[in-house]
Every structure is written in C-alpha cells, then in structure tokens.
Amino acid sequence: MPYGERYSILRQLEQMKPTVIVLYNTDIVTLRLIEIYKACHSERFLQIFSLMYRESTEESRYLTALKNETDAFESLFREKETLMIPRRYETEREEVPRLQLSTRDGGGQVPDPDERPKVIVDMREFNSELPTVLYKKGYDVVAVTLEVGDYVLSPAIAVERKALDDLTQSLQSGRVFKQSEQMLRHYANSVLLIESNTKFESKIVNGGPFQGELTRHCREVRSLLCSLLRTTPSLKLIWSLSPANSAEYFAELKLNRPEPDAEKAMSLKGDEVAKPADAEQGGSPEKRRRPNATLLRHMAQHLPGMARGDVQSMMLAQKVKSLHDLFTLSIEQLHLAVGSQSDKLHVLANFDFRASD
C-alpha cells in the first residue's frame, strides 16, 4: 500500500479483514491505525509481523518516533497534574425562600415543593452573570425574547437591568426613558436595576454610583438620572453592588408573588421607532442621527400652554419629529398637530426676542 494512502488503512482493513499483516516498512502511524482496527474488532484473530534490519536507518527512525510519542504522553501527564482546571462543575442549586402558608388561615394551599419559582429573562441578558446566579439560587430561568423589560418576576413586576457603563450610554441617548415608559405602561411595579461589578470597585467612591472617576460625564449623568426619576415617579430604582446582590433583591420581590406568564410577557410590544429616510439612503453622520422622541416630549411639556395630554396628542399625530419642526410649522399645520394650543406656540415661534422695549 502506498505511503500517501496510510490514512485509508482502516477502510482497507474493514474491506479485506486480514488475519496476518506483514510490515516491511514500519511506520508508527500505520502501526497505531492497525491497533485501532484491532481494538474495534477484538473478536477477530490478527497477527502483525514487522521486517526490519537490525541497527539500520529504518530501525533508528522507528525507535526515534516511538521515543517522541512516549515523551509527548509524559509531557501531557505532567501538564495535566499542574493545570488549574476544575474537573467538576457546580450544578447544586439552593432552595429558594418560601413563605410558610397555613391551611387553617383561609384555606390557603401549600405550593408544590418540587416546583421551583421561575424568572422570565430576555435572551440578550445571558451575556451577563445574573441569569447564572439566579439559576444557582434555585430559580427556573425561562429564556425568551422580551421587548419590554429584561426580567419579569411576576405578572405585575418587571425589571430593566443596567450596568454602570450601559446606564451612562442609555441616559445620554434617551433610551432608558423610553424603556421605563414602556414598563410603566404594562406593569404596575417597574424597577430600574443599576448593577455594579468588580471591575467598577476601584472607581466607586463612598458607595456612590456616579462619584470619582467612573465617567467623564458624571454631572450630566446625575442630572439625566434625576430627570428620569422626576419624569417617572412611579419607577422604582435599585442600586446593586453585584449580581449576587441583585439575586437577593429578586428573591425579596418575588416572595409570595404569582408566577409570571412567558407567553404574555412575549406578547407585549414596545414602541416602534421609524428610521429616517436619510438613514436608509446612507447620508452623513449628522443626517443619520435619529431624533430623540423622549427628550422632545419632556421639552415640549415646558412650552406655554402645553400640558401632558397635549404633548401626547402631538406625539401620536407623528407630524413633529423635533423642536425645529414644531417651530417651523405653519399655523394650519400647527393646529392639526397640537390642537387648541397652536396659537400660543405660533406666537412664541414668531416672537422677535431682539425687539427693544
């Protein structure tokens, strides 16, 4: 058999089923392949003979290959003894906290102890450590694609998790404003979880999330966070020092609460944001910048005569994408967009602030 076809030896052996093999040019690879064939068919009788001149070049080459193979296995054994690789994976799960219910009080039913509480988790959250910690704490983690919230603890509790660096970007872009409004629209108890981690420990001063050198925009981030809390007073804010700390908060929030429904959580849809035409056609970075509807809503509420209901009607009409659009509309277009408050806005838009007394 040619030397180049030595890796097809197993196929040839399966076809020929030999009982005697004579190797006149001994090769360590060929010999090991024959040993594999013998190990797979231990019931078959097989004899192997090797023809080789003593103290020849062929014998020296074979012995060298045999020694290299032995040295490789010895080196592998030594490295395996010193490697810090755990051979066991911790799959033990803790028992979740449960309230002791008494059947004497109102005929309450004790839940099945084998049924674990569940937490619905957005698929994108599995890049973080918190879902794994929740699983080890004894909760059944249900992975689905959520558009509203990151974690659903009960039919009335949803949590949006933000790491410190992610929170900074979300506040500056206005995305967290929209996410909070969506949660408050569908869940009675909406929670914004700000989660720290070990990589932020050296940058936190006095336990505060936005102190020290954590971000170059500390003052801006604090201001935006205060604006978020003032705009959405029903939103609960939790500051967590680690994923384990977050799991403890989840345990307290879920205590004696009904289990969430994954189908219902998946059916909740967020607001669709239409892409500008320039973004689809690929213009300059300034043209591709998407208007921030959340900031427009907050700024429009401070204009003369504009109440929250008027701003909501204006946003639903989708005729105003920015403050520039609001102040450049004609009186007829402005009346269609904001209704009865169009006269006050038209006066403000056309008022000449340079006029002297």
N, C-alpha and C positions, 0 to 999 in steps of 0.2 A: 504494500500500500504506500503511495507517495507520501513524503513528509508533509507536504502542504495540506493534505486531507486528514490530518490526525484528529481534528475535532469532529469528523464524521465517523470516527471509530465506533461510537456507541450505536449508531444506526446500522453499521455493517455487522456488528456483533449481534444485534437483535434479529437481523435477517439470516445470518449464517448459523447461529447457535453452535459455536465450536466447543469441543471438549479439550483440545490441546492447542496452545498458542506458542509459537517459537518466535522470539525477538532476536533478530540478528544485528539490529542497530538500536540498542536500548536507549530509550528516551524517558525521562522522568514523568513527563506529561502523559505520554502514551500508557505508561505503567499505571498511573493513577486512574486514568479513564477505564482501564481494564478492571481495576479494583472496584470502581463504582459499579460496573456491569455485574461483577461477581456478587457484590453486596445486595444489588437489586434482585438477583436470581440465585439466592443461596441454595436452592434445591438442585441446581444444575451442577454436574461434575465439570471441573475445569482445572487444567494443569498449565503452568506457564514455565517456559524454558527461555533462558537468555544466553546467546552465544556472544562471547567477548574474549579477546586476547588479554591474558594477564599482563599487568603493568604496561598497558598500551594507552594511546591517546584517548580512545573511546572509553576505557575504564576510568581514566583520570577525569574526563568530562562528566561522566555519570556520578562519580563519587563527589565531585565538587557541587553538582546540582543537588545531590542528596544532603550535603552539609548545609548549603544555603537554605534549603527547606527546613531543616531542623533548627537552624539559627533563627529563622523567621518566626517559627512557632514559639520558641523560647522567649524571644523579644515580645511577642504578643502576650504571653502569660505574665511577664514582668510588668508590662504596662497596665494590664488589667488589674493587677494587685494594687497599683498606686493610683488608678483613676478614681475620682470622687463622683462616681455615677451611682445614684440610688438604684438598687435592684427591686425595690418595692415602691409602689405608688399608693399614696394615702387615699383610699376610697371610703374611709369611715366617715359617716355623717352624724352630726349631732342631732339631738332631739330638739325640735322647735318648742318654744314656750307655748303652753296652752292654759286656758283658764279652767279651773275646776268647777264644772257645772253640776248642780244638784237636781236630781229628778223630782225632789219634793217641792221645789220652787217653780210653780207654774208649769210643771210637766216638761221641763227642758230635757232635751235629748243629748246624751253624751256623744260627741263625734267619734267616728271610727278611728282608733289609734293607729291603724295601719295606713290610713290615708293622710298624706303629708300636705300641708298648705302649699299653694303654688303662687308663683310670681310670674306675670307675663312680661317678657323682656324683648326689646327691639333687637333685631339681628345685628345691627351696627354696634350695639353695646358690648358685643363679645370681644371687641378689641381691648376692652378694659378688664380690670381684675374683679370687679364687683360681682358679675354673674357666677364666677367660680366660688367666691366667698359665700354667696347665698346658697349655692348647692351644698357646700360643706356644712353650712349651718342647718341643713335639713329641709330646705325648701325645694320643691319641684320647679325647675326653671323651664318655662314654656317659651320657646323661641319663635317669634312671629315678626312680621314687618308692620311696624306701627307708624302712623303719620302724626298722631297726637300723643305726646309723652314718650318717655324712654322706658318707664317701668309702670305697670298697673298692678297695684296691691289689692284693690277691691273694686267693686263697681262704682265707688264714689271717690277713690283715691288714685291719683296719677302723679308721677314724679318725673321731672326733667332733670337729668344729671349733667352737670357742667364741671369739667376740670378747670383749674385756675387759668391756664393759658387759653383754653377754649372759651371760657366765660369772657375774657377780655375781647376776643375777636367777635363774639356774638353780641356783646353790648355795643361795640363800635359799629357793627353792621346793622344793628337793629333787629337781628334775627330772634333774639331771646324775647323781645317784646311780642313778636308775632306768635312764638311758641307758647308764651304764657297766656295770651288771649285765647288761643285755641284750647288749651287745657281748661281754662275757666269756663269756657263755653260748654264743655261736655262733662266736666267733673266738678262735683261740689267742693271737694278738697284737692286743691292743686298745690304741689310742692316743688320748689326750685332747690335742688340739692347742689351745693358748691362743695366739691370734694378736693381735698388736698392729697398729697402723697409724699413719699420720702424724698423725691427729687426737689421738692419745694421747701424742705425743712430749713436749709441754710439761708433762705430768702425771706422767711417769715419772722417778723419782729413782734414780740408780745402777743403772739397768737392771732394777730390780725391778718386777714386775707390779702389786704392791699397796702401793707406797710413795707418799709425798707426798699430794697432794690428788686422787688418782684416784677415790676413792669415799669417801662419808661413813661407810661400814661396813667400813673396812679390816681392823680387828681381827676382826670377825665373819667376813668373807670368808676371811681367812687361816686362821682356826680351822676353818671348814667345809671348806676345801680339804685341810687336814691330816687331817680326819676321813675325807674321801673316799679319800685315799691309804692311810690305815691300814686302812680297811674293805676296800678292793680293792687289795691289794698287787701283784697281777698287772697292774694297769693302768699303762701307760707314759704319762709326761707329757712333752710337748714345748712349750717356750716359744719362740715365733717372733716376730721383730721386724717382719715384713712378709709380704704374700702371696708375694713372690718368694723370701723365705727359706723359707716353707712348701713351695714347689715344689721347692726344693733338698733339703729333708728327704724329700719324697716320692720324689725320684729315688734317694736312698740306700736307702730302704726297699724300693723296687721292684726294685732291682738283682738280676738273676739269680733273680727270683721268677716263678712261673707266672702266667698272666693270669687275672683274675677272671671269674666267670661271672655275667652280668647276671641271667639267669633265677633262679639260685639265690639271689642277693642280694635279689631282689624277693620271693622266696617266704618269706623269714624274717620272722616277725611278732613285734611287740613285745607286751608285756603290755597287755591291755585294762583300762582303768580305768573302773569303773562310776560313773556320775554319781549323786549322792544324789538322793532324791526331792524334797527341798526345792529343789534347783537347777532341777528340771524344772518345779515349780509356781511358782517365782519368789518366794522368800521374801526375808528381809532379807539384807544382805551377810554377817552372821555365819553365818546358816544356809546360805548358798550356798557357804561356804568348804569346799573339798574336803579330806578327811583325807589326811595325807601318810603313805602306807604305808611309804615308805623309812625315814623317821625313826622310825616305830613299830617297825620291825624292829630298828633299831640300839639303841633304848632298851630294847626287851624282852630283848635279849641280856644286859643287865646286871642283870636281875632274878634273885632267888635261884632256883637250880635250872634256869634256862632256858639250854639250850645252843643252838647254831645250828640243829641239827636240830629241836629243839622249836619254835623260833620259825618255822621254815619250815613245819612242820605246822600251826601256828596260822594262818599267813597263807593257806595253801591251803584251810583249812576255811572261811575268809571269815565267821567268826562274830564276829570282833573287828575293829573299824574304828579304834579309838583306845584310849589308855590308860584313858580313862574307862569304856569298855565292858569292858575287861579287869578292872578293879577293882570293877565293879558286878554282875558275873555271879554267879549262884548257884553252889554247889559242884557241882551236877549239870551245869549249862551249862559251867562251867569245866573239868570233867573231859572233856567232849566236845570242847572247844576245844584244850586243851593236853595232855591225857592224864595221865600219872602225876605230873606236876609241879603238879597242881591244888591239892593240899593245902598246899604251901608258899606258893603265891600267895594262897590263901584266908586263910591265917594272916596274911600280910603286909597284905592288903587290909583285914582287920578288926582289926588291931593298934591299940591306943589309945596313941599316942605321948605323950599328955598324962599318962599314969599316972606317979605318983611312985614312987621306989624304996621 
